[in-house]
């Protein structure tokens, strides 16, 4: 149970630890709900912060916890992101926003811009695959694959492994087929070459 002394101590610890706006807003809401201070202005004066700051942080605390979890961390709840989410919360309601956040997390969206587009605008994000690089590892026995959006694939590593195995096998079969065709053509060319040499030599005789 908070009292004015413990509330001040907790507030100082939150600020010293670099707590997010959302986490501080949740603390402000708890202090007011427990009637540690009678108003936002009284709390702001007691904690040495501005009334407008208290108001902004309290607004962020209204964002459902499911939405914050979908973002990955309260620290990702910047002023801009918070403003967008609060607007969507007012327009669409809590249940709709929570449903979109749960769906976004289940679908594997990781980037903040993608999450916000899906949760706030209810649109499918246009994802940029980016350039994939494959390099030979230092041990000369394995390959290193560099992906710009690796986090998207982490929940699907087992499927990715199966796909890579099948794709590499198919690629190797294709390469072996090409080698076999090239060897066959070279062999045929070699068989026909002696006759051509003989005719060429005869044509040069006086």
Secondary structure, DSSP 8 states (H G I E B T S, - for coil): ---HHHHHHHHHHHHHTT--HHHHHHHHHHHHHTTSSSSHHHHHHHHT--HHHHHHHHHHTTS-HHHHHHHSSGGG--HHHHHHHHHHHHHH-HHHHHHHHHHHHHHT--SHHHHHHHHHH-----------EEEE-TTSSSEEEE-TTHHHHHTTHHHHHHHHHHHHHHHHHHHHHHHHHHHHHHHHHHHHHHHHHHHHHHHT--
